[in-house]
Amino acid sequence: MTNKPETTDDDSPAFDIEDLTLNELGDLEMILGTSLEKAQDEGQAKLMQGLLYIMKRRDDADFTMADAGEYSLKAVTALLGN
């Protein structure tokens, strides 16, 4: 399992959902079981976990959804820039 941060550096770039590739968007929608638009209107936990997973696997191919689920809300919010 990948080490999870409790917080992140302020210098970390905010995640921009518009930077998702079409493949990543398709993967995210498969994870969510619905479209991104519908997911934004429903529960946020799975959406944030999916976004974190997509973002982190760009740099770490071994990063899993389970790994993403171990991050604190504070850390995910900092990473996603929300």
C-alpha positions as CSV (number, residue, x, y, z in Angstrom):
1,M,0.0,0.0,0.0
2,T,1.1,3.5,-0.8
3,N,1.9,5.8,2.1
4,K,-0.9,8.3,2.6
5,P,-0.3,11.9,3.6
6,E,-2.3,13.5,6.4
7,T,-1.8,16.9,4.7
8,T,-0.1,18.1,1.6
9,D,2.3,21.0,0.8
10,D,0.7,24.3,-0.2
11,D,2.9,24.2,-3.3
12,S,1.0,21.2,-4.7
13,P,-0.9,22.1,-7.9
14,A,-4.7,21.9,-7.6
15,F,-6.3,19.1,-9.6
16,D,-8.3,20.4,-12.6
17,I,-11.0,18.0,-13.7
18,E,-10.7,19.4,-17.2
19,D,-7.2,17.9,-17.4
20,L,-8.7,14.3,-17.4
21,T,-8.2,12.4,-20.6
22,L,-11.2,10.8,-22.2
23,N,-9.8,7.4,-21.1
24,E,-9.5,8.7,-17.5
25,L,-13.0,10.1,-17.6
26,G,-14.3,6.8,-18.9
27,D,-12.5,4.9,-16.1
28,L,-13.9,7.3,-13.5
29,E,-17.4,6.8,-14.8
30,M,-17.0,3.0,-14.7
31,I,-15.8,3.4,-11.0
32,L,-18.7,5.6,-10.2
33,G,-21.3,3.5,-12.1
34,T,-22.7,6.7,-13.5
35,S,-21.8,9.9,-15.4
36,L,-19.6,12.5,-13.8
37,E,-22.4,15.0,-14.0
38,K,-24.8,12.7,-12.1
39,A,-22.1,11.7,-9.6
40,Q,-21.5,15.4,-8.7
41,D,-25.1,15.7,-7.6
42,E,-24.9,12.5,-5.5
43,G,-22.6,11.4,-2.7
44,Q,-19.1,13.0,-2.8
45,A,-17.0,10.3,-1.1
46,K,-16.9,7.9,-4.0
47,L,-16.3,10.7,-6.5
48,M,-13.4,12.1,-4.4
49,Q,-12.0,8.6,-4.0
50,G,-12.3,8.0,-7.8
51,L,-10.7,11.3,-8.6
52,L,-7.8,10.7,-6.2
53,Y,-7.3,7.3,-7.7
54,I,-7.2,8.6,-11.2
55,M,-4.8,11.4,-10.2
56,K,-2.4,9.3,-8.2
57,R,-2.2,6.4,-10.6
58,R,-0.6,8.8,-13.2
59,D,2.5,8.7,-11.1
60,D,2.1,5.3,-9.4
61,A,0.7,2.5,-11.5
62,D,0.4,0.4,-8.4
63,F,-1.9,2.9,-6.6
64,T,-5.3,1.3,-6.0
65,M,-8.8,2.5,-5.1
66,A,-8.3,0.9,-1.7
67,D,-5.2,3.1,-1.3
68,A,-7.3,6.2,-2.2
69,G,-9.8,5.2,0.4
70,E,-7.2,5.4,3.1
71,Y,-6.6,9.2,2.6
72,S,-8.2,11.6,5.0
73,L,-10.8,14.1,3.8
74,K,-8.4,16.9,4.7
75,A,-5.6,15.4,2.5
76,V,-8.0,14.7,-0.4
77,T,-9.5,18.2,-0.3
78,A,-5.9,19.7,-0.4
79,L,-4.9,17.5,-3.3
80,L,-8.0,18.1,-5.3
81,G,-8.0,21.8,-4.5
82,N,-11.5,22.0,-3.2
